Amino acid sequence: MIKQLILHSLLLEKRNAIACTSIMAGVILFFATIATHTYVDEMNISRIDYRNSVEAAKTALWFCLIYTASRMFLHLSTRKTAIPYLMLPASNKDKFLANCIMTLGGTFVMFIIALLGADVVQALFNLATRFTTGSITANYVESIFNVEFQSNNIISNKIILSLFWVHSIFTLGSTIFRKHSLIKTILSLLGASIILVMIIGGIVSSAVNSNHDITIQFLVDPMIMANISSYIIIIGTTIGAYYWAYRRFCKKTIL
């Protein structure tokens, strides 16, 4: 049943999927055309530096993930689009999982298509104008493995967890805000961040300005504690956001 729901969602969002893929490909291709340069390596071979294009590709991926998550339950915002969806013979759990799989998996599929498409166009452009060629895709994959190798998997693991965290937050936002979910969720995150910084700043300021001597003894390496705490916060808030989004989704599906 989940496969049927994913197919149903794909048919509903096919125009948006094509638009997102085209925009991502356009962004990557734009930076690959104007923000790269050629150089000659030690073998006297002309090469192309695609670092700016890789960063643009990463930005495009994050934005597409946020955009698709914020539109996950857009069809429940009006009665005209909600009734056909609610009439589908499936449980709320299957519908919610199908939407999550569609946005997560669909985003990466669109990104891969956009990256390969931009790569082909850029290769043809390079052969015609720069008389050399390169691969944006190869540079992107190389950048991922370089980060993973240099950081002993700590940064790469946090990036993966951050992807799920961002997706869960904007999924929750799509169940809270019926219209303009993307903008409203971003503004809510900014507001929450400002409040959190003010609270932490107030606590630190009170401790600094206090006349009492404060001695802190760490039983564990502070860096280890910071890493463990960040993992707990990211995983905990991700699970909490998904569960809250699921509960709100179940309430929305009650006619």
Salt bridges, closest charged atoms under 4 A:
GLU13 OE1 - ARG71 NH2 3.92
ASP41 OD2 - ARG47 NE 3.08
ASP49 OD2 - HIS37 NE2 3.75
ASP49 OD2 - ARG51 NH2 2.72
GLU55 OE2 - LYS58 NZ 3.85
